Amino acid sequence: QVQLVESGGGLVQSGESLRLSCEASGSDFGFHVMGWYRQAPGQQRELVAIIRNDDRKTTDYEDSVKGRFTISVGTAWNTVYLQMNSLRPEDTAVYYCYGYAAKYGGAYWGEGTRVTVSS
């Protein structure tokens, strides 16, 4: 059974950095799309960053994280990272890893890792 497992969350102060990691276990395939979503208390889950397995490794970012967050993947496309710089209190949320593989069951989600940014 394929599982996505996140790590790297924690408590930091405003302006500091964190690096989130997500690794797929139980898979022998690479994902077509990988990304990160987040859900703040009382809010809906929102896309943070996504990267596509195409020639250019196309990425998309939520507007508020552009220039601060960077998404990257491992060569086998079963590991995804999120480098988060200049963190703000409004970045506080549970961050979820996402992977999509059309031929291998569709969408997969991690259980989330909490990021808390104090002012």
Helices and strands as residue ranges (DSSP letters): E 3-7, E 10-13, E 18-25, E 33-39, E 46-52, E 59-61, G 63-65, E 69-73, E 79-84, G 89-91, E 93-101, G 102-104, E 106-109, E 113-118
